[in-house]
Amino acid sequence: MELQVSQKTQPRILKRDLKNSPYILVAALDFGTTYSGYAFSSRLEYTKNPLNISTLVWQAGSGNLASLKTSTCVLFKPDESFDTFGFEAEDKYAKLIDDDKHHDWFFFRRFKMSLYEQKDITRSMKLYAQNQKPMLAMKVFAEAVKYLKDHLLGTCEKRGLELLMSDVRWVLTVPAIWNDRAKQFMRECAQQAGIPGYQLVLSLEAEAAAMFCKYLPLKDMTVGKGGDNLAVFRPGSRYMVVDVGGGTVDITVHEVLPSLKLKEVHMANGGDWGGTTVDKEFEMLLSEILGVDVFNKFKQKHVADYLELQRSFETKKRSISSSTDAKITFTLPISLMETFDEILPNKTVAEKISSNKKYANNLTWKMDRLRIKSELAQTMFRQSVQRIIDHVVELMKHPEVEQAQAILLVGGYSECPLLQTDISAKFPDKRLIIPHEAGLAVLKGAVINGHELDTITERISRFTYGTKCSTPFIPEIHPVEKKSIMKRNGKDYCDDVFSVHATKGEAIAVWESLESIQYNVAFPSQTSAHVEIYISTNSSPEFVTDEGCECIGSLVIEMPDTSKGLNRGADVQFTFGGAEIEVQVKDRDSAEEQIAYLNFLG
């Protein structure tokens, strides 16, 4: 399509079916990097008490470990059919290895980060299992979501809740820092898992956590600085949510409005500095002590013990603090020492330690006990904690962020005492608020989000959004290389123009359509138009070929009536609702309105 004129219409409120559809239950699925789980509450329960939310306790290791979430692992049979998920998948895969029957199976663990790390996400994208066998990523994610969905419905049934699928409003959590491709990928996976698109809400994790904290009484919070912390949620106040999970760190800044609804005052941001970086540091320490070959063979040959080591470290790392002076003791699998003896039969661990200046005076290793000085243990957290603090320091330089009176620390990694202490020390003038259920804040908040779809009234656009189009060529303005080869209606046109619909840094009302822009068909016989959607890191891009511009998807506008030739067009409006983008298209002649869906996956 070519841009005819910059005619714009007044914004309007989009009446989305989801907001007005009846429901009995809100069911939230929190698909995390390290752990996953679900929670739910009925509409009736919510009206009585928004915090009356049901969760599940998961069992691992033959019942020896009770957890409010299960491990994000999925196991597929050799024919690629789904087998098990979570702790059950970990335990079964370990047994398959012990029996030497694992070679043709597919075991995926902590695979969510692929949607953050892989920028060019497609439906044909593949993930590689533990044994490097490939499988379609969409199948892996969809089966994981289906397991959580079916398990939740089964739990409801056991508790006497008789539900139809149409009675449930589903919520799926996603990091705010994910790009639009990743969000669409998860939506399509959820639909493949049997969740109808019109019943699905994507909830931004940090926003969900804020909704949970808003309802918490003071007694259910760990407060790092004294004072009336309820003031944090009073009209006019601002606060920062730092959601530190296993993989990503998600940060948003909100202002509380007179209606007690929330608006974002700084664009969502963050990075991959979550708790799993500490796990990697611990494994690196063991590799440096024993040797990389020893630790790699241990991981491959003794999977059950390796998984148990990770589980025990997950618990231990939440007790390491800067005030701990004594040595910290880790219990390690006997098979780790046995692997060392196999590969290095003429060496002892004591010799390896004494020959390493970094560890000689900082740790001891006897039998299955590794004792580390507190100072050395704290170094495993240094990179992750410092990256988080450095980022928050940079954010605080922005005037709209500096006004934040409190920092809400949520997510599983927020239970780390070192992180709590260092943030509190670095920002003594900010109130640090940590809910006692910090690891469940996102999950329970997602349930509340399902009941309150319009709590967030504004978000700050992270990019400039627009379309690729053509405009009449102006020699004084447009470079000659952009002149179209073909004339249209006897006129020269400039190609590759970036037609802006939303500007980076702009405050955008949620669910309210932006001003529309009118587009015309390029050729008289044209029955549909393919429109390419672009983003830019620049606030005022001129052409889609400028640096920082990227095509993120496309939409197709059907215009079958060609009787008016070139005198045809449509009004195009972007709507930023929930965690996604929709486009409304109104045919200029027929006045018929339709939704055009962005296709970010190609």
Secondary structure, 3 states (H helix, E strand, C coil): CEEEECCCCCCCECCCHHHHCCCCEEEEEEECCCEEEEEEEEHHHHHHCCCCCECCCEEECCCCEEECCEECEEEECCCCCEEEECHHHHHHHHHHHHCCCCCCCEEEECCCCHHHHCCCCCCCCEEECCCCCEEEHHHHHHHHHHHHHHHHHHHHHHCCCCCCHHHEEEEEEECCCCCHHHHHHHHHHHHHCCCCHHHEEEEEHHHHHHHHHHHCCHHHEEECCCCCHHHHHCCCCEEEEEEECCCCEEEEEEEECCCCCEEEEEEEEEECCCCHHHHHHHHHHHHHHHCHHHHHHHHHHCHHHHHHHHHHHHHHCCCCCCCCCCCEEEECCHHHHHHHHHHCCCCCHHHHHHCCCCCCCCEEEECCEEEECHHHHHHHHHHHHHHHHHHHHHHCCCHHHHCCCEEEEECHHHHCHHHHHHHHHHCCCCEEEEECCHHHHHHHHHHHHHHCCCCEEEEECCCEEEEEEEEECCCCCCCHHHECCCCECCECEEEEEEEEEECCCCEEECCECCCCEEEECCCCCCCEEEEEEEEECCCCCCECCCCCEEEEEEEEEECCCCCCCCCCEEEEEEEEECCEEEEEEEECCCCCEEEECCECCC
